[in-house]
Amino acid sequence: MATEEGFVIKLESATTARVKTNKKSACAGCAARNSCNGMGDDTEVEALNPAGAQVGDRILLRIETASLLKATFLLYLFPIICMLVGAVIGQRYASLIGFDASALSALLGFLFFFLSILFVKFKGNRMATHSAYRPKIVKILNPVKLEQDDLAQTVVPAPSR
């Protein structure tokens, strides 16, 4: 299971919370950590909150490894495989329909790639509704509150009940 420490910055609902994790600790084991600057130093995620964490609590997030690997395959490898399949089909069948093999290979490769991106978008939206593909707050490490400046900038109070 993939785990990460973070802190709760907002309660989205009774069962979910917005969590901020430090990118430097989350990416420490990644080979591309020095070339990836797209998200700044911190990352925010919406996580299931079965532990009952409150705003300011330092927590432990967890996501199932199998779910993480399936999502990674779908996002990164599936489109490339589809593009290669399209290119091979274009190469094989170009002579049967009287097309230039390179042109049809490129055309079908890009067509399959774009169709796979649409499929990934659709499938990703469906996967996002399943709890297995969402991070979970599994433990409250310590209920330390954020600094007052951080609270004023990042936390929206949860509605009173």
Secondary structure, 3 states (H helix, E strand, C coil): CEEEEEEEEEECCCCEEEEEEEHHHHCCCCCCCCCCCCCCCEEEEEEECCCCCCCCCEEEEEECHHHHHHHHHHHHHHHHHHHHHHHHHHHHHHHHHCCCHHHHHHHHHHHHHHHHHHHHHHHHHHHCCCHHHCCEEEEEEECCCCCHHHHHHHCCCCCCC
